[in-house]
């Protein structure tokens, strides 16, 4: 039986779902994620774009770089997903917006060259200076 996972924004306006296992989950330390989220790290799951669908509401889009579009709720501002030209067949979804984020632990760190020097988070996980997968 195929796993189906769902999530959405804080106010409930945007809902989404995707199918597949909870894998390829990374803590991102890039400065862009920090600035757009207001947090010190953003944790993402990468899923095949074909397995993802918006169920309700229409997210707003913000092009945070020439190769990356981010999607967020236009009502509450919750960051939900991103698509990058570097990997157009996939979509990254924020773990914190899942209905059950406790089921999705990270397996690595990415963009550690931008990590805040005072942050110590899951230090046993492997890290990549930039994202390589």
PLY file of the C-alpha trace (Angstrom):
ply
format ascii 1.0
element vertex 133
property float x
property float y
property float z
element edge 132
property int vertex1
property int vertex2
end_header
0.00 0.00 0.00
1.37 3.41 -0.95
2.06 5.94 1.79
0.09 9.20 1.50
1.11 12.25 3.52
-0.73 15.53 3.88
-0.13 18.94 5.28
-0.95 22.59 5.00
-0.52 26.09 6.29
-1.24 27.51 9.73
-4.63 29.04 8.87
-5.87 26.00 6.90
-6.36 27.85 3.60
-3.77 25.74 1.74
-3.74 21.94 1.89
-1.54 19.51 -0.03
-0.69 15.83 -0.21
1.97 13.59 -1.71
2.54 9.89 -1.93
5.69 7.95 -1.20
8.01 7.24 1.69
9.30 9.91 4.06
12.93 9.96 2.91
15.46 12.44 1.50
14.88 14.87 4.37
17.45 17.57 5.03
18.03 20.48 7.38
18.86 23.43 5.12
21.20 26.09 6.48
21.23 28.45 3.48
20.81 32.15 4.09
17.83 32.34 1.71
15.84 29.80 3.76
16.68 31.76 6.90
15.53 35.06 5.41
12.26 33.81 3.88
11.25 31.71 6.89
12.54 33.85 9.72
13.97 30.67 11.24
17.54 29.51 11.75
17.07 26.33 9.69
14.37 24.92 7.40
13.85 21.18 7.09
12.70 19.90 3.70
11.58 16.64 2.16
12.19 16.17 -1.55
9.42 14.26 -3.34
8.70 13.54 -7.00
6.62 16.38 -8.44
4.29 13.82 -10.01
3.33 12.55 -6.52
2.49 16.02 -5.14
-0.78 17.93 -5.43
-2.35 21.04 -3.94
-5.72 20.00 -2.49
-7.22 23.36 -1.57
-6.36 27.01 -1.86
-3.87 28.56 -4.24
-0.42 29.27 -2.87
1.43 32.45 -3.71
4.78 32.20 -5.47
8.01 34.01 -4.67
11.09 33.65 -6.89
13.83 33.74 -4.26
16.59 33.30 -6.85
16.91 32.86 -10.59
16.59 29.09 -10.14
14.18 28.72 -7.21
10.46 29.42 -6.74
8.95 29.20 -3.26
5.28 28.68 -2.45
3.54 30.05 0.63
0.07 30.78 1.95
-1.14 34.24 0.89
-3.22 34.52 4.08
-0.96 33.38 6.93
2.42 33.45 5.16
3.42 29.87 5.98
6.24 28.62 3.75
5.14 25.34 2.18
7.23 24.25 -0.80
9.88 25.12 -3.33
10.79 24.08 -6.85
14.26 24.53 -8.29
15.36 24.50 -11.91
18.27 22.34 -10.78
15.80 19.50 -10.11
12.52 20.25 -11.95
11.20 16.70 -11.55
10.91 17.13 -7.78
9.37 19.48 -5.24
10.66 20.24 -1.75
8.07 20.44 1.01
8.59 21.93 4.46
8.55 19.21 7.10
7.04 21.61 9.64
3.92 21.98 7.46
3.19 18.23 7.44
0.27 17.02 9.53
2.68 14.60 11.24
6.18 16.11 11.16
7.22 13.84 14.00
7.31 10.96 11.49
9.90 12.68 9.29
13.33 13.04 10.91
16.12 14.58 8.86
18.91 12.38 7.52
21.44 15.09 6.57
22.35 18.77 6.60
22.69 20.84 3.42
24.35 24.19 2.74
26.50 23.81 5.86
28.85 26.45 4.45
26.11 28.91 5.49
25.35 27.35 8.88
25.25 29.72 11.82
28.37 28.99 13.89
26.47 28.88 17.19
23.83 26.39 15.98
24.29 22.78 17.12
21.57 20.61 15.62
21.70 16.86 14.95
25.50 16.92 14.80
25.61 13.16 14.20
24.06 13.63 10.71
26.27 14.01 7.63
26.56 17.47 6.13
27.15 18.91 2.68
28.71 22.38 2.13
26.13 22.83 -0.65
23.30 20.58 -1.76
24.61 17.76 -3.94
21.61 15.45 -4.32
0 1
1 2
2 3
3 4
4 5
5 6
6 7
7 8
8 9
9 10
10 11
11 12
12 13
13 14
14 15
15 16
16 17
17 18
18 19
19 20
20 21
21 22
22 23
23 24
24 25
25 26
26 27
27 28
28 29
29 30
30 31
31 32
32 33
33 34
34 35
35 36
36 37
37 38
38 39
39 40
40 41
41 42
42 43
43 44
44 45
45 46
46 47
47 48
48 49
49 50
50 51
51 52
52 53
53 54
54 55
55 56
56 57
57 58
58 59
59 60
60 61
61 62
62 63
63 64
64 65
65 66
66 67
67 68
68 69
69 70
70 71
71 72
72 73
73 74
74 75
75 76
76 77
77 78
78 79
79 80
80 81
81 82
82 83
83 84
84 85
85 86
86 87
87 88
88 89
89 90
90 91
91 92
92 93
93 94
94 95
95 96
96 97
97 98
98 99
99 100
100 101
101 102
102 103
103 104
104 105
105 106
106 107
107 108
108 109
109 110
110 111
111 112
112 113
113 114
114 115
115 116
116 117
117 118
118 119
119 120
120 121
121 122
122 123
123 124
124 125
125 126
126 127
127 128
128 129
129 130
130 131
131 132
